[in-house]
Amino acid sequence: MAPLSGYTDLAYRHSMRRHGCRYAFTEMVDAAALVYARERTRLMLTRGEDEDFLGVQLLGGAPELLKGAIDVLNEYDFSLLDFNLGCPVPKVTKKCAGAELGRHADRALECFALFRERSRFPLTAKIRILSETDPEPTVLLAQGLAELGARVITVHGRVKNAVYSGPVFYDMISEVVKRVPVPVAGNGGMMTHADAAEMLRRTGCHAVMFARGAMGNPWIFDGSVPSVAEVCEEIRLHLREMISMYGESDAMHLARKMVHDYLRGRGFPGEFRGTASRLSTERDLETLLADAVKVHPGGADARCPRRAAPAGGGGVSDRSDRSDIF
Ligand SMILES: Cc1cc2nc3c(=O)[nH]c(=O)nc-3n(C[C@H](O)[C@H](O)[C@H](O)COP(=O)(O)O)c2cc1C
């Protein structure tokens, strides 16, 4: 399961894990926020007692802040520390962090050397391809990261300017797989369980990382198709946990986009899906779930595969024979 900002908190990860996800990450944590506003990042860093594997992802491009942030993270317990070299959001790239830092390989590697010096956790990195046609720059960046100790490199097969849309360049990922001495996780454009097999086949990568395909669709991990009643039960479990984390009002506000994700493309009438935007209380939620089984044309027991590609953002699903790579 990919790190997804605004999504992959503990409640979200529990939902994914109920359907077979083992390898999951926190959402990206900004180095400056960790150093200067630690309280704000507290919930982002929460690890469930039942989470046997949890990676934390750090974002930043300023060496002093990265050092401070790595020291803070060392006080916690994570399975690994991942460096974000893929975020395309302007407020991040204008500070030469995320995807923009990835485009300046020397600088990115200097930062990653700090990870090696200071972090007590195993290291990984998540990058984007740097060109759609020439594998060389991406391979060089990935090789540099591997030399500095990255145990796994996740490659999103789109360049920075493509943000999250357009084709995924499998041949660029496969070149990294061939030429980098550590396992590679392929990422980008996998909206179904079958898409993961395609990514593995076309790139030879060792693992895949689901992102938007897992939004509102944790069943992507085991490839099963839920019934309407099962979708409703998953929403209930997920949101109840959010309420216990954030309180009713904040949780309902944060959860609206997630309920939309669960309902999208599964045959619920559009008008009904709109009611998710008005969720304010747990009672509203129970009303929505009671209505969901009534308004779905197939009723509670109907299977409701997701038909449309999700619009939003994520997941790591491993090859069963490669569960040792982290
Ligand atoms: C809403 C949203 C939030 C994201 N947050 C992060 C993040 O915190 N860290 C990260 O490395 N990538 C983040 N990503 C990128 C995804 O992890 C993934 O690389 C990208 O969505 C491509 O995969 P997909 O086409 O399967 O969605 C985010 C993407 C979206 C849509």
The ligand as an ORCA input file, in Angstrom:
! r2SCAN-3c Opt
* xyz 0 1
  C      -4.248     11.868     -2.860
  C      -2.863     11.331     -3.087
  C      -1.941     11.403     -2.062
  C      -0.638     10.917     -2.268
  N       0.263     10.964     -1.232
  C       1.500     10.451     -1.404
  C       2.448     10.424     -0.319
  O       2.174     10.876      0.800
  N       3.680      9.873     -0.569
  C       4.010      9.346     -1.799
  O       5.128      8.851     -1.977
  N       3.126      9.346     -2.817
  C       1.894      9.871     -2.634
  N       0.986      9.824     -3.665
  C       1.365      9.129     -4.918
  C       0.967      7.661     -4.871
  O       1.633      6.982     -3.823
  C       1.292      6.956     -6.210
  O       2.678      7.051     -6.454
  C       0.534      7.580     -7.379
  O      -0.810      7.826     -7.052
  C       0.636      6.711     -8.632
  O       0.001      5.479     -8.481
  P      -1.511      5.227     -9.048
  O      -1.501      5.679    -10.499
  O      -1.670      3.732     -8.912
  O      -2.430      6.009     -8.218
  C      -0.284     10.336     -3.517
  C      -1.240     10.271     -4.524
  C      -2.507     10.772     -4.338
  C      -3.505     10.684     -5.459
*
